[in-house]
Amino acid sequence: MEVLRRLIINDNPDTLEKRNMIWNMIGSFLYAFASMVLTMAVVQIVGDEQGGIFTFAFTTFGQQMFMVAYFGIRPYQITDVENRYTFGDYLGLRMLTSACALAIGIGYILMQGYTPQKAWVVFLMVCYKVIDGFADTYEAEFQRSGRLYLTGKSNAFRTVLSVGCFITALLMTKSLVFASAAAVGAQVLGVLLFDVAVIGGLDNIDWSWNPAGCRGLLQSCLLLFLSVFLDFYIFSAAKYAIEGNMNDAAMAVYGAIFMPTSVINLVAGFVIRPFLTKLSYYWEVKEMKAFGGVIGKIFVVILGLTVLAVGGAAVLGIPVLSLLYSNLRDALSECRLALVMIVLGGGFNAWMNLFYYTLVIMKRQRHIFGGYVLVCVTAAVISPQAVRAGGILGGAASYLLLMILLALCFGLMTAWGFAAARHKG
């Protein structure tokens, strides 16, 4: 363990900022592309039915349970530079939320009446994602201590280890259950090696905890958790509708045409996040013209990227996806319009994220939560009906509509908050 710590930890102050940036980018890219690589591998190795089961288990319900384990704690933890709460407090609450996520996952599986194989795959992917959420406590503490490079290394090494074990096991056994179990085992090993072992080599980590601290954290993060949880449900409402009303093969096809949204979200994040500090400064010093100017520039950049993405999806999207998912070529040939709708929805989702961060800077979290509740109710009503009426195309149309509603809702709230601030100024 000591040798491993020396290999991973490097606190040379001269290169710290550079290492933080490089390893954070590497870890983020590998983590974002893992789901694409895994879903493609499953479809190509064991077929579309198995691919559909894995797509729902890994990218939809498993990720929803990750949100429960995650509980919106990380933004609070990394900004707690005054150490109002100890690492032990954060770890204690994350243990509780992880246990709740596992219990909810088991209850959901038992209610669905899945086949034994599907039940095991969904359960194992819930375990995988819950472990991921638990590991985030350590990675957030690395970031809070100024060592973001350790967070990036953990993300990168754990992802490569678990993805490598999953694909190797799937190739050797052709068993999705066995491969999922191998991925869970690799995830546990990765947390022990790259999180638990590494944090033991850092100074000034306070492991003490008390129930009052955990309760305070729970109250502080509850509204943020509910917002994030509802946001992901809205984002995935069409997938839930397809899983409930169509077969597993249809889920594999929808997962394939939904894949470009991961790239769009990743690119949008790199466009938006570098400006958040500047936006926060302009808001604090009441530089409304500069504040609005930055938002306008980001809006235009996202508009340009969306136009390029929609054009590329219309012309090259299906041929490229057919190469990546050769087993789904015939089904994908009928999904050009659905793909364009989903990519356009990804653009509106990027605008929604811009307005979301702007509202956070404006300290309007309650407005954010209200918007999510409104659109979440809409999603629960229209997504199942759209899928039953139009299948995959209906699911794509409902996703696009929900992203438009969410972007419009947050955009109007942002405009209202901006106008109110200018009026006061």
C-alpha positions in Angstrom: 0.0 0.0 0.0 2.8 2.4 0.8 4.5 1.7 -2.6 1.2 2.3 -4.3 0.7 5.6 -2.5 4.1 6.8 -3.5 3.4 6.0 -7.1 0.0 7.8 -7.2 0.6 10.8 -4.8 2.8 13.6 -6.1 2.5 16.9 -4.2 5.1 18.8 -6.1 3.7 22.3 -6.0 5.4 23.4 -9.2 3.3 21.0 -11.3 0.2 20.7 -9.2 -2.1 22.9 -11.2 -1.0 21.2 -14.5 -1.5 17.7 -13.1 -4.9 18.7 -11.7 -6.1 19.8 -15.1 -4.6 16.9 -17.1 -5.7 14.1 -14.9 -9.2 15.6 -14.4 -9.7 15.7 -18.2 -8.4 12.1 -18.6 -10.6 10.8 -15.8 -13.7 12.7 -17.0 -13.3 11.5 -20.6 -12.7 7.8 -19.7 -15.6 7.9 -17.2 -18.0 9.5 -19.8 -17.0 7.1 -22.6 -17.2 3.9 -20.4 -21.0 3.6 -20.8 -20.7 3.9 -24.6 -17.9 1.3 -24.8 -19.7 -1.1 -22.5 -23.1 -0.9 -24.3 -21.5 -1.4 -27.7 -19.5 -4.4 -26.4 -22.5 -6.1 -25.0 -24.6 -5.6 -28.2 -21.7 -6.9 -30.4 -20.7 -9.8 -28.2 -24.0 -11.2 -26.9 -26.7 -9.6 -29.1 -29.4 -6.9 -29.0 -31.7 -8.5 -26.3 -28.8 -8.7 -23.8 -27.7 -5.3 -24.9 -31.1 -3.9 -24.1 -31.0 -5.4 -20.6 -27.5 -4.0 -20.0 -28.4 -0.5 -21.4 -31.3 -0.2 -19.0 -29.4 -1.7 -16.0 -26.2 0.4 -16.5 -27.3 3.7 -18.0 -30.8 4.1 -16.6 -31.8 2.4 -13.4 -28.3 1.8 -12.2 -27.5 5.5 -12.8 -30.7 6.5 -11.0 -29.5 4.6 -7.9 -26.1 6.2 -8.3 -28.0 9.5 -7.8 -29.5 8.2 -4.5 -26.0 7.2 -3.2 -24.4 10.4 -4.5 -27.2 12.5 -2.9 -25.9 15.7 -4.3 -23.2 15.8 -1.6 -20.1 16.4 -3.7 -20.8 20.1 -4.6 -21.2 20.8 -0.9 -18.2 18.8 0.1 -15.7 20.3 -2.3 -16.8 23.9 -1.4 -16.6 23.2 2.4 -13.1 24.7 2.6 -13.7 25.9 6.2 -14.1 22.2 7.2 -17.5 22.8 8.7 -18.0 19.0 8.4 -15.3 16.4 8.7 -14.5 13.7 6.2 -16.0 11.2 8.6 -19.3 13.1 8.5 -19.4 13.0 4.7 -18.4 9.3 4.7 -21.0 8.4 7.3 -23.8 10.1 5.3 -22.6 8.4 2.1 -22.7 5.0 3.8 -26.3 5.7 4.7 -27.3 6.9 1.2 -25.5 4.0 -0.4 -27.4 1.5 1.8 -30.7 3.3 0.9 -29.8 3.0 -2.8 -29.2 -0.7 -2.5 -32.5 -1.2 -0.6 -34.5 0.8 -3.2 -32.8 -1.1 -6.0 -33.7 -4.5 -4.5 -37.3 -3.4 -3.9 -37.7 -2.2 -7.4 -36.3 -5.4 -8.9 -38.6 -7.6 -6.8 -41.7 -5.5 -7.9 -40.9 -5.8 -11.6 -41.1 -9.5 -12.0 -38.0 -9.8 -14.1 -36.5 -13.1 -15.3 -33.7 -14.3 -13.0 -31.0 -13.4 -15.5 -32.3 -9.8 -16.0 -32.9 -9.4 -12.2 -29.3 -10.4 -11.5 -27.9 -8.0 -14.2 -29.9 -5.1 -12.9 -29.0 -5.8 -9.3 -25.2 -6.1 -10.1 -25.3 -2.9 -12.0 -27.0 -1.2 -9.1 -24.2 -2.5 -6.9 -21.6 -1.2 -9.4 -23.1 2.3 -9.5 -23.6 2.4 -5.7 -20.0 1.6 -5.2 -19.2 4.4 -7.7 -21.3 6.8 -5.6 -19.5 5.7 -2.4 -16.1 6.2 -4.0 -17.1 9.8 -4.9 -16.8 10.7 -1.2 -13.0 9.9 -1.3 -12.6 11.7 -4.6 -14.4 14.8 -3.4 -12.1 14.8 -0.4 -9.1 14.7 -2.7 -10.5 17.7 -4.5 -11.3 19.5 -1.3 -7.7 19.1 -0.2 -6.5 20.7 -3.5 -5.5 17.4 -5.1 -7.9 17.1 -8.0 -5.3 15.0 -9.9 -6.0 12.2 -7.4 -9.7 12.4 -8.3 -8.8 12.1 -12.0 -6.5 9.2 -11.4 -9.1 7.3 -9.3 -11.7 7.8 -12.1 -9.3 6.8 -14.8 -7.8 3.7 -13.1 -11.1 2.4 -11.7 -12.8 2.8 -15.1 -10.0 1.0 -17.0 -9.9 -1.8 -14.4 -13.7 -2.4 -14.3 -14.3 -2.0 -18.0 -11.3 -4.3 -18.8 -12.5 -7.0 -16.4 -16.1 -6.7 -17.7 -15.2 -7.1 -21.4 -12.7 -9.8 -20.8 -15.2 -11.8 -18.8 -17.9 -11.3 -21.4 -15.6 -12.4 -24.2 -14.5 -15.5 -22.3 -17.9 -16.7 -21.0 -20.6 -14.9 -23.1 -22.4 -14.6 -19.8 -23.7 -11.1 -19.0 -24.3 -12.1 -15.4 -20.7 -13.3 -14.9 -19.3 -10.3 -16.6 -21.4 -7.9 -14.4 -20.2 -9.7 -11.3 -16.6 -9.4 -12.5 -17.1 -5.6 -13.0 -18.5 -5.3 -9.5 -15.5 -7.1 -8.1 -13.1 -4.9 -10.1 -15.0 -1.8 -8.8 -14.5 -2.9 -5.2 -10.8 -3.6 -5.8 -10.4 -0.2 -7.6 -12.0 1.7 -4.6 -9.6 -0.1 -2.2 -6.5 0.5 -4.3 -7.1 4.0 -5.7 -9.3 5.6 -3.0 -9.0 3.9 0.4 -5.3 3.2 0.2 -4.4 6.6 -1.2 -6.3 8.7 1.3 -4.5 6.9 4.0 -1.3 8.6 2.8 -2.7 12.2 3.1 -2.3 14.4 6.1 -5.0 16.3 7.9 -7.9 14.0 7.0 -10.3 14.1 9.9 -12.1 10.7 10.2 -14.1 11.6 13.2 -17.9 11.9 12.9 -21.0 12.5 14.9 -24.7 12.0 14.2 -25.4 15.7 14.5 -23.0 16.4 11.6 -24.6 13.8 9.4 -28.0 15.2 10.1 -26.9 18.7 9.3 -25.4 17.4 6.0 -28.6 15.6 5.2 -30.7 18.7 5.7 -28.2 20.8 3.7 -28.1 18.5 0.7 -31.7 17.3 0.6 -33.1 19.9 -1.8 -30.1 19.6 -4.1 -30.5 15.7 -4.1 -34.2 15.9 -5.0 -33.4 18.3 -7.9 -30.7 16.1 -9.3 -32.8 12.9 -8.8 -35.7 14.5 -10.7 -33.4 15.9 -13.4 -32.1 12.4 -14.2 -35.6 10.9 -14.2 -36.7 13.6 -16.7 -33.6 12.9 -18.8 -34.3 9.1 -18.7 -38.2 9.1 -18.8 -38.3 7.8 -22.4 -35.9 5.0 -21.5 -38.2 4.0 -18.6 -41.2 4.1 -20.9 -39.5 1.9 -23.5 -38.4 -0.6 -20.9 -41.9 -0.8 -19.6 -43.7 -0.9 -22.9 -41.4 -2.5 -25.5 -38.9 -5.4 -25.6 -35.2 -5.4 -24.6 -34.1 -5.2 -28.3 -35.9 -1.9 -28.6 -34.1 -0.6 -25.6 -30.8 -1.6 -27.2 -31.7 0.4 -30.4 -32.9 3.4 -28.3 -29.7 3.3 -26.3 -27.6 3.3 -29.5 -29.3 6.4 -30.9 -29.2 8.1 -27.5 -25.4 7.6 -27.2 -24.5 11.0 -28.9 -26.1 12.9 -26.0 -23.2 11.7 -23.8 -20.8 13.4 -26.1 -22.9 16.6 -26.3 -23.2 16.8 -22.5 -19.4 16.3 -22.2 -18.6 19.0 -24.7 -21.2 21.3 -23.1 -19.7 20.8 -19.7 -16.3 21.9 -21.1 -17.8 25.0 -22.7 -19.8 26.1 -19.6 -17.7 25.2 -16.5 -14.6 27.4 -17.3 -16.9 30.5 -17.1 -18.6 29.7 -13.8 -16.1 31.4 -11.6 -16.2 34.5 -13.8 -20.0 34.5 -13.8 -20.1 34.2 -10.0 -17.7 37.2 -9.7 -19.8 39.3 -12.1 -22.9 38.5 -10.1 -21.4 39.3 -6.8 -20.1 42.7 -7.9 -23.3 43.4 -9.8 -21.7 43.7 -13.2 -25.0 42.9 -15.0 -23.8 43.8 -18.5 -20.8 41.6 -18.2 -22.8 38.8 -16.6 -25.4 38.9 -19.4 -22.7 39.1 -22.0 -20.9 35.9 -20.9 -24.3 34.0 -20.8 -25.1 35.3 -24.3 -21.7 34.2 -25.7 -22.1 30.7 -24.2 -25.6 30.5 -25.5 -24.4 31.3 -29.1 -21.6 28.7 -28.8 -24.1 26.0 -27.8 -26.3 27.1 -30.6 -23.5 26.6 -33.1 -22.5 23.3 -31.7 -26.1 22.1 -31.8 -26.5 23.1 -35.5 -23.4 21.2 -36.3 -24.5 18.2 -34.3 -28.0 18.1 -35.8 -26.5 18.4 -39.3 -24.0 15.6 -38.6 -26.7 13.4 -37.1 -28.9 13.9 -40.2 -26.2 13.0 -42.7 -23.7 10.8 -40.9 -25.4 9.6 -37.7 -27.0 6.4 -38.8 -24.1 5.2 -41.0 -21.6 5.8 -38.1 -23.9 4.1 -35.5 -24.4 1.2 -37.9 -20.7 0.6 -38.0 -20.4 0.8 -34.2 -23.5 -1.4 -33.7 -23.4 -3.7 -36.7 -25.9 -6.1 -35.0 -28.5 -3.3 -35.0 -27.9 -2.1 -38.6 -31.4 -3.0 -39.9 -33.3 -1.5 -36.9 -31.1 1.7 -36.9 -31.8 2.4 -40.6 -35.4 3.3 -39.6 -34.3 5.7 -36.8 -32.9 8.7 -38.6 -35.6 11.1 -37.5 -35.5 9.8 -34.0 -31.7 10.3 -33.9 -32.1 13.9 -35.1 -34.7 14.6 -32.4 -32.5 13.2 -29.7 -29.5 15.2 -30.8 -31.6 18.3 -30.9 -32.9 17.5 -27.5 -29.2 17.2 -26.4 -28.7 20.8 -27.5 -31.7 22.0 -25.4 -30.3 20.0 -22.5 -27.0 21.9 -22.8 -28.9 25.2 -22.7 -30.8 23.9 -19.7 -27.5 23.2 -17.9 -26.3 26.8 -18.7 -29.4 28.2 -17.1 -29.2 25.8 -14.2 -25.7 26.9 -13.3 -26.8 30.5 -13.7 -29.7 30.0 -11.3 -27.4 28.4 -8.8 -25.2 31.5 -9.0 -28.3 33.6 -8.5 -29.1 31.5 -5.3 -32.5 30.4 -6.7 -32.4 26.7 -5.8 -36.0 26.7 -4.8 -37.0 27.9 -8.3 -34.8 25.2 -9.8 -36.6 22.5 -7.7 -40.0 23.9 -8.7 -39.1 23.7 -12.4 -38.0 20.1 -12.0 -41.2 19.1 -10.2 -43.3 20.7 -13.0 -41.5 19.0 -15.8 -41.1 15.7 -13.9 -44.9 15.4 -13.7 -45.2 16.2 -17.4 -42.6 13.5 -18.1 -44.5 10.8 -16.1 -47.6 11.6 -18.1 -46.4 12.0 -21.7 -43.5 9.6 -22.0 -45.4 6.3 -21.6 -48.2 7.5 -23.9 -45.7 8.7 -26.5 -43.8 5.3 -26.5 -47.1 3.4 -26.7 -48.2 5.5 -29.6 -45.0 5.8 -31.6 -42.5 3.4 -30.2 -38.8 4.5 -30.4 -39.8 7.6 -32.4 -42.4 8.5 -29.8 -39.7 8.1 -27.1 -37.4 10.4 -29.0 -40.2 13.0 -29.5 -41.0 12.9 -25.7 -37.3 13.4 -24.8 -37.1 16.4 -27.2 -40.3 18.0 -25.8 -39.1 17.5 -22.2 -35.7 19.1 -22.9 -37.4 22.1 -24.6 -39.8 22.5 -21.6 -36.9 22.3 -19.1 -34.7 24.7 -21.0 -37.6 27.2 -21.5 -38.6 27.0 -17.8 -35.0 27.6 -16.6 -34.4 30.2 -19.3 -37.5 32.2 -18.2 -36.4 32.0 -14.5 -32.9 33.2 -15.5 -34.4 36.2 -17.4 -36.7 37.0 -14.5 -33.8 36.9 -12.0 -31.6 39.0 -14.3 -34.3 41.6 -14.8 -35.0 41.7 -11.0 -31.3 42.2 -10.3 -31.0 45.0 -12.9 -34.1 46.7 -11.4 -32.6 46.7 -7.9 -29.2 47.9 -9.2 
